[in-house]
Amino acid sequence: MKHTALSFSKTNLQNIKGIFEEKTGVELPSRRTLRRPVRAAVILAAALVCCFLLAAFAVNLFSSLSGDDVGFSAAYEGNGIVSIVVENRSDKALAFQPKLKLMRWSTGEEIAQISDDVVFTGTKITANSSGTMTIDLSNAYDTNALEEPLTNDNYYFVLTNNNFLFGQDWMCTIWFSEPVVTPDAPIPPVQADETILRAIPEDLRDYFENITFDIDERRALNARYVQSYTNLFAQFDGTIVPSVSPLPLLVDVPSEVIFDSSVSEEGQRLLVGQHYSGSHANFKLLATKQETALTVSASLPLTNYTDADTGNYLPLFYIFMYAKEEINAEHDYAFIHGQIIRFSDLAQFKVYEDGQYICYEVSPLIYSDLTEYVQNFVSQNPDIRYDRQAQARVENIYHYYKEHLESLLFIKQTKQFSFPSAN
């Protein structure tokens, strides 16, 4: 029998290498490092085949990214045994791997195992059907500790069919005992700032007096407010100039400033948030419905979390930007928080100006007293931990930016800068 030798030219090798890198995202060594081109080409070809097989296998797996849906109902049977009714709402079969993570809801922490001896049965659920999967945790966890009642909290499993990859892991709530639920304390009504209200025309004042956190009520109030200021504009003898929205404006967050000594130096930047918003802390429109402001916020710590990157952001500063070519300071007006204000009167709030834009920080038109403003916000968010340390953090952020805001603002196009997001 005649054997034909397998040979690969440089072009063959480069083509295979290019395909492999494109499909896998792995950059291979350059040609000059391959001292044995035939052997290297065979390895590349084999790797490429494996890549294609793995990709094809992954595509066929049950995944929420492909629209596959699943439902869970878990029950603790005692002695470490959990039964989970799994509803497979997909045309694909679902096969769970015998692995899980047990998490605590309030803190997001994973519960430590005492061994990896978790036993699964009934892990395969056929398409468009339901089945019961049983999990035995008795040898893997301290079940006595799990059965201790939690107060306003619970556990959940993270289950997977493919090594907890995104789209192929699912959360399933589980109670190991009856939870202790404390009734929510009634949230006191927020009192509107009387000093601010007196400056707002009577036709619009009711909107700012009526503070509600019900979404439907807020929408109705907003709709009436939009109609009210539209009527006001129609009768107004002057030019009202809208602000620039969306804004190309950002604020720097210096890394060397310590706002809270209980947080690491790396975490200081996370204590200051910046967002584009059309409403303030009480969900009232800052200007017209179409306008937004840049807000600079302080992150208030939460009761159940200690990480610097978890918190509830309270806006402290509200910055509007206007195109200079569109305004005449003596004759034109801005509409901010229910007030029609001449631009010459806004000059006291100016914090930025260049050849194209001018910016005003208008928090004095939103609230008149910082302490009262913060307390109102905290009273509406019982998950906030507002102690002396948190109070000092807010005051440090407020006073620092009050003093340095003018030097920290910049236009996006003139400076490359990345900052931590909030939500």
Secondary structure, DSSP 8 states (H G I E B T S, - for coil): ---------HHHHHHHHHHHHHHH------GGG-S-HHHHHHHHHHHHHHHHHHHHHHHHS--GGGT--EEEEEEEEETTEEEEEEEE-SSS-EE--S-EEEEETTT--B---S-S--EEE--EE-TTEEEEEEEE-TTTS-HHHHTS--BS--EEEEEESSTT-TTSEEEEEE-SS--B-------------HHHHTTS-HHHHHHHH-----HHHHHHHHHHHHHHHHHHHHH-SSEE----SS--EEE---TT--S-TTS-TTTGGGGEEEEEESB-TTS-BSSSTT--EEEEEEEE-BTT---TT--EEEEEEEEEEEEGGG--TTTEEEEETTEEEEHHHHGGGEEEE-SSEEEEE-GGGT-S-HHHHHHHHHHT-TTB--SHHHHHHHHHHHHHHHHHHHHHEEEGGG---------
